[in-house]
C-alpha cells in the first residue's frame, strides 16, 4: 500500500501548537494537556509514552479532531482541524487520517469486510482492495466474521485494516498492541513501520517498550507535559 498525498516541501504532516486541555468535575479542575507542541513529518513513526492519565489519549483525540483543546491548535498537512465545523474535520480525516482506537473500531452489526467496505464508501477515489488489506493483517480467512467472534488480537488487526481502508498518509494508533501476543505485536508493528517507510506519518500511543523501540522518536508525557524535549 502506498501513501498517496503530499504536502509542501518541508512542511510537517502534523503540527501541534501549545495544546491545553482541562476538565472540570465540580470545583476540581484537571489538566490533561499543558502546552504540548510537536511536529511530525512524512516518513516518521513517533511513539507517545507515559503513565496512565498523562494525557496520551487526549493528545491523540485532539490531533484527530475528535476533541477540541481549550487552547492551542492542530494543523493537518497545513490545514487547521481544531475548532472547525464537523464537515471540515470529516473531510480532513477522510483524506489524511486513519485512526485505530483501543476499542470500538468495528461496527458490531457488520462483518469485518463490511466494516471496511462502509469506510471506503464514505471516501471517493481508489481504495486498496479489501482482500489486500486483510491479507496484510493476516485476516483474509476472517472477512465474513462478526466482530463479537474475534479474539483480542484479531480485533486489533481488523481495526488496523479498517484504519488503513483509504490508504491514509497519517495513522494514529492508541495502544494497538495492548491485547495481543508477541507474534501479533510484531505483525502490527511491521505494518506501521511500513507506513512510515513509504512516506506516511505514524503516531502510536503505547506502554510497550518493544513498540517504542520501533519508533524514530519517543515523546514522553507526564501530567500533560512533554518531559524529554
Order of alpha helices (4+ residues) and beta strands (2+ residues): beta-beta-beta-alpha-beta-beta-alpha-beta-alpha-alpha-alpha-beta-alpha-beta-alpha-beta-beta
